[in-house]
Amino acid sequence: MSNTTKQALEASLKRMLLKKPLDKITIRDITEDCGISRMAFYYHFKDIYDLIEWVCVEDATRVLAGKKTYDTWQEGLLQIFEAVLENKAFVLNACRCISRDQMERFLFKLTYGLIRGVVDEKSQGVDISEEDKAFIAEFYKYSFVGIMLDWIRQGMQGDCRTIVRKISATMQGNVSNSIRNFAADR
């Protein structure tokens, strides 16, 4: 029942965002729209921003399931872009109302997991520290998030397939090369 309630709140929030800006939406609007009590809302979330973060994490988790390997990371990245585009009204509205730091934190968490999966896979059998693997993942995370934030700020105008293809071409062999360089430096 708990997940059903959260999903109902998510659907209601997304419907509301098609009608008005996030800063004009109240908890009452959301709960009345989906027929759930305010008490039920507060049982699950502390405020609307907490609901937004949960929605983003849930959407991202679904999108990235099984896409954290070297052979699938491009597909995972494309699916992140496509999920953002599919929820364009929600994302643009959320971006206008939440701080840049909040948006970056969410995207950093999302992309770090994707990249770290690739780094872990490519570093198997290589003498490299956890700290160095984390650094490599952090380095590429900033690049991915910067490109995505620019794309979002520009109204998601560029073709996301082209963007992912260019990221992939830029990254080709670089994670493995970074791992080799760190291992040689030990």
C-alpha positions as CSV (number, residue, x, y, z in Angstrom):
1,M,0.0,0.0,0.0
2,S,2.9,2.4,0.8
3,N,4.4,2.3,-2.7
4,T,0.9,2.6,-4.2
5,T,0.3,5.8,-2.2
6,K,3.7,7.2,-3.2
7,Q,3.0,6.4,-6.9
8,A,-0.4,8.1,-6.6
9,L,1.2,11.2,-5.2
10,E,3.8,11.1,-8.0
11,A,1.2,10.9,-10.7
12,S,-0.7,13.7,-9.1
13,L,2.3,15.9,-8.9
14,K,3.2,15.3,-12.5
15,R,-0.4,16.2,-13.6
16,M,-0.3,19.4,-11.5
17,L,3.0,20.4,-13.1
18,L,1.3,20.4,-16.5
19,K,-1.1,23.0,-15.2
20,K,0.9,25.3,-13.1
21,P,4.4,26.1,-11.8
22,L,5.8,24.1,-8.9
23,D,5.9,27.1,-6.6
24,K,2.1,27.4,-7.0
25,I,1.3,23.8,-6.2
26,T,0.3,23.0,-2.6
27,I,0.2,19.7,-0.8
28,R,-3.5,20.2,-0.6
29,D,-3.6,20.4,-4.5
30,I,-1.8,17.1,-4.8
31,T,-3.7,15.2,-2.1
32,E,-7.1,16.4,-3.3
33,D,-6.1,15.4,-6.9
34,C,-5.3,11.8,-5.9
35,G,-7.8,11.4,-3.1
36,I,-5.2,10.9,-0.4
37,S,-5.2,12.6,3.0
38,R,-2.7,15.3,3.9
39,M,-1.7,13.0,6.8
40,A,-0.8,10.2,4.3
41,F,1.3,12.7,2.4
42,Y,3.2,13.6,5.5
43,Y,3.6,10.0,6.5
44,H,5.7,9.5,3.3
45,F,7.2,12.9,2.6
46,K,8.3,16.0,4.6
47,D,7.4,18.4,1.8
48,I,6.8,18.7,-2.0
49,Y,10.6,18.9,-2.6
50,D,11.0,15.6,-0.8
51,L,8.4,14.1,-3.1
52,I,10.2,15.6,-6.1
53,E,13.5,14.0,-5.0
54,W,11.7,10.6,-4.5
55,V,10.2,10.9,-8.0
56,C,13.5,11.6,-9.6
57,V,15.3,8.7,-7.8
58,E,12.5,6.3,-8.6
59,D,12.4,7.2,-12.3
60,A,16.2,7.0,-12.5
61,T,16.4,3.7,-10.7
62,R,13.9,2.2,-13.2
63,V,15.8,3.7,-16.1
64,L,19.2,2.5,-15.0
65,A,18.3,-1.1,-13.9
66,G,21.0,-3.3,-15.4
67,K,22.8,-0.5,-17.3
68,K,25.9,-0.1,-15.3
69,T,28.4,-2.1,-17.4
70,Y,30.9,-1.0,-20.0
71,D,28.7,-2.6,-22.8
72,T,25.5,-0.9,-21.5
73,W,26.5,2.5,-20.0
74,Q,25.7,4.4,-23.2
75,E,22.2,2.9,-23.3
76,G,21.8,3.8,-19.6
77,L,22.9,7.4,-20.3
78,L,20.6,7.6,-23.3
79,Q,17.7,6.4,-21.2
80,I,18.5,9.1,-18.5
81,F,18.3,11.7,-21.3
82,E,15.1,10.2,-22.7
83,A,13.5,10.0,-19.2
84,V,14.3,13.7,-18.6
85,L,12.8,14.5,-22.0
86,E,9.7,12.4,-21.4
87,N,9.2,14.4,-18.2
88,K,10.2,17.7,-19.7
89,A,7.4,19.8,-18.1
90,F,8.2,18.2,-14.7
91,V,12.0,18.7,-15.0
92,L,11.9,22.3,-16.4
93,N,9.4,23.2,-13.7
94,A,11.5,21.6,-11.0
95,C,14.6,23.3,-12.3
96,R,13.0,26.7,-12.0
97,C,12.0,26.0,-8.4
98,I,14.7,24.0,-6.8
99,S,18.3,25.2,-6.3
100,R,21.0,24.3,-8.8
101,D,22.8,22.5,-5.9
102,Q,19.8,20.2,-5.4
103,M,19.6,19.4,-9.1
104,E,23.4,18.8,-9.3
105,R,23.3,16.6,-6.2
106,F,20.6,14.4,-7.7
107,L,22.3,14.1,-11.1
108,F,25.7,13.5,-9.5
109,K,24.3,10.6,-7.5
110,L,22.6,9.2,-10.5
111,T,25.6,9.4,-12.9
112,Y,28.2,8.4,-10.3
113,G,26.5,5.0,-9.9
114,L,26.4,4.5,-13.7
115,I,30.1,5.4,-14.2
116,R,31.3,3.7,-11.0
117,G,29.8,0.4,-12.3
118,V,31.9,0.8,-15.5
119,V,35.1,1.7,-13.5
120,D,34.6,-1.3,-11.2
121,E,34.1,-3.7,-14.2
122,K,37.1,-2.4,-16.1
123,S,39.4,-2.4,-13.1
124,Q,38.8,-6.0,-12.2
125,G,42.2,-7.7,-11.7
126,V,44.0,-4.3,-11.8
127,D,46.0,-3.1,-8.8
128,I,44.1,0.2,-8.2
129,S,42.8,1.6,-4.9
130,E,39.2,2.3,-4.1
131,E,40.1,6.0,-3.7
132,D,41.5,6.1,-7.2
133,K,38.5,4.3,-8.7
134,A,36.2,6.8,-6.9
135,F,38.3,9.7,-8.3
136,I,37.9,8.4,-11.9
137,A,34.2,8.0,-11.5
138,E,33.9,11.5,-9.9
139,F,35.9,13.0,-12.8
140,Y,33.6,11.6,-15.5
141,K,30.5,12.3,-13.4
142,Y,31.2,16.1,-13.6
143,S,31.5,15.9,-17.3
144,F,28.2,14.0,-17.8
145,V,26.3,16.3,-15.4
146,G,27.6,19.5,-16.9
147,I,26.5,18.4,-20.4
148,M,23.1,17.3,-19.2
149,L,22.5,20.5,-17.2
150,D,23.5,22.6,-20.2
151,W,21.0,20.6,-22.3
152,I,18.3,21.1,-19.8
153,R,18.9,24.8,-19.5
154,Q,18.7,25.2,-23.2
155,G,15.2,23.7,-23.1
156,M,16.3,20.2,-24.1
157,Q,16.6,21.3,-27.8
158,G,19.5,19.1,-28.9
159,D,19.0,15.6,-30.0
160,C,19.8,13.4,-27.0
161,R,21.0,10.5,-29.2
162,T,23.5,12.8,-30.8
163,I,24.7,14.0,-27.4
164,V,25.1,10.5,-26.1
165,R,26.9,9.4,-29.3
166,K,29.4,12.3,-28.8
167,I,29.9,11.5,-25.1
168,S,30.5,7.9,-26.1
169,A,33.0,8.9,-28.8
170,T,34.8,11.2,-26.4
171,M,34.9,8.5,-23.7
172,Q,35.9,5.6,-25.9
173,G,38.8,3.9,-24.1
174,N,39.3,6.7,-21.6
175,V,38.1,4.9,-18.5
176,S,40.4,1.9,-19.2
177,N,43.2,4.3,-19.9
178,S,42.6,6.2,-16.7
179,I,42.6,2.9,-14.7
180,R,45.9,1.9,-16.4
181,N,47.5,5.3,-15.6
182,F,46.5,5.1,-11.9
183,A,47.7,1.5,-11.6
184,A,51.0,2.4,-13.2
185,D,51.4,5.3,-10.8
186,R,51.2,3.1,-7.7
